[in-house]
Every structure is written in C-alpha cells, then in structure tokens.
Amino acid sequence: MLSYKTGHRVGKGTYWELSKGERIDVDDEAILAGEASSTYYRIPAGVMLLAGPIIGLVYVLCLPFIGIATIASLAAGKVVSGLFSLIGKSLSFGWRPREAYLSGKKKSKKEPK
C-alpha cells in the first residue's frame, strides 16, 4: 500500500503529503497526524530526488505549448472584448434614471376651436 490517510498506523519510512509538500519521517511506528482530508504517500527520498529532473524536463518540453495557448487566449479575449464594445456602442437601452413618470404620461392640451 502506497497511500495512507490521516490516523493510519504506519511503519518506518518517509511519508509525503504532496498537495502541501509536507514530509514526515517515521523512525519506528507512528500514527499519521494532520487534517482529516490529508493523504500521505510512502515514497523513498531517492525516488523523489529522481522525479525532480523528470518533472522539470516535462515542464520544459510543454513550455512552448503553454506559451502558444497563452497568446491564443489573450488574442481571443481582445477580439471578444472588441466585438462586445462594437455591439455596446450600437445598442441603446433608453434608460434614464432621473425621469420618473409617477403621474403618468403628459397629456397634450387640446386647442379650443
């Protein structure tokens, strides 16, 4: 078993809580302490040290795609905001908050004959 929840009794080893980056070293036997939703993984320190460069390599390989996606999303945002701006200029809602016709519309006066 590689994953353990908070409150499990565990043996000797190194236990990692990856979401917080927390490491717990157990010499003999102990009960894992922490938040109720914490999950610890028993991974040797050597494996974690070897995983660092591999994760870095994956990041470097994906970096151009991340840049392209960022530029595409910024360009799409500019286009959409420009379209909304044009649409907003052409629409008129006729909202005038200072005018309140509480007594009804003004009636036109009839001219006497």
N, C-alpha and C positions, 0 to 999 in steps of 0.2 A: 504494500500500500504506500503510495507516494504522497497523498494528500491527507491532511488531518485538520479537524475543526478545533475551535477553542474548547478546552475542557477535556480533550483526549489525553490519556496517559501515553507518553512516548518514551522510547529508549534513547540511548546515546546517539548523538549526531547533531547536524546543523539543520535548522528548520528556517525556511524563508517565507515571509509574507510579502508576496510580490507586488500587491497593489500599493503598499506603503513603503516597500523597500526595507522592511524590518527583518533582522536576522537574530535568531535565538540559538545559542549554543547550549546543548544539554550534555552534562558530564556523565551522569548515571541514568536516572529515570526521573521524569518530571511531568507535570500537567501543564499543558499549553495555556497561557493566560492571554487575555486580550478581549476585544469586542466580540459579541455573540456571532457576528457575521464573518469573522476573520477565518481565512483558510490558509493553512501553512503547508508548505511542500518540503519534503526531505530531499534536498539536493546537496551533494558534496560541493565544497568550496571550489575544487578544481574544475568541476563542470561549469559552475557559474563564471569562473575566470575565462574558460574557453568560449563560453557563449557570448561574452562581450564583443570580441572582434567579429564574430559571425553576424551579430545583430548590427554592428557598425557597417559591415560590408553590404548587408541588405539595405540599410538606410542610404548608403552612397549610390547603390545601383538604382534605387527608386527615386532619388532626388531630382533627376531631370523630369520625370513624370509628374512629380509633385509641383515643380515649377510651371510646367505646361498647364496643369489643372488650375493652378492659382491664377495665371494670366488669363485663361479662358473664362474663369468665373468672374474676374474683375471686368473683363470686356463685356460679358453678358449683362452684368449689373449696370454698366454705363449705358448700354443700348436700351435696357428696360426702363431705367430712370429717364432717359431721353424721350422714349415713347410716352411715358406717363406725363412728362412735362408738356409735350405737344397736345396730348389729349386734354390735360387740365386747362390749357390756355383756350382751347376751342369750346369747352363746356361752360355754361353759365347756369347756376342754380337759382339766381334771383333771390338770394336770401338777404334780407335787410333787417337786422335785429332791432334797429331803432324805431321802426314803423310797427305799430300795433293797432290793428283795426278792431278795437274793442266795441265800438258803437256801430259797426257795420260799414259798408262802403258809403262814400259820399254820394248823395243823390244829386243829379243835375237839376237846376232850377228851371221850371217851365216859364217861358216868356208869355206875358199876357197879350191877348190879341187886341 
